[in-house]
């Protein structure tokens, strides 16, 4: 069941991700994708935090829709970001997801869980 959610998210990301970016911003780049994620979070009014430090972008997103939605949302964002030459790590919880994206091409992503 969780695998079906991931497959659906991947399909949506592949079919709609770049088209959506081009429609709204006329460019397809990782920074555009991150900006659109933030805009979308503002529109749907999910509590979130977004921090940028150099090439590292950190998101924490809270929702009250359960684990399956966390799986869907993280898979969707992960597949959109995989279209670019970046490293990312995702963490899924019951009602939240967090992820870190390193926008520097081909660099290893180090996540400190302190």
PEBELFEN-V758765 format. One record per run of one state. SS is the DSSP state (a for helix, b for strand, c for the rest). FROM is the first residue (numbers start at 1). LEN is the number of residues. If there is no record, write none. Layout:
BEGIN
SS|FROM|LEN  SS|FROM|LEN
END
This chain:
BEGIN
c|1|1  a|2|24  c|26|4  a|30|15  c|45|3  b|48|6  c|54|2  b|56|7  c|63|4  a|67|15  c|82|5  b|87|6  c|93|3  b|96|7  c|103|12
END
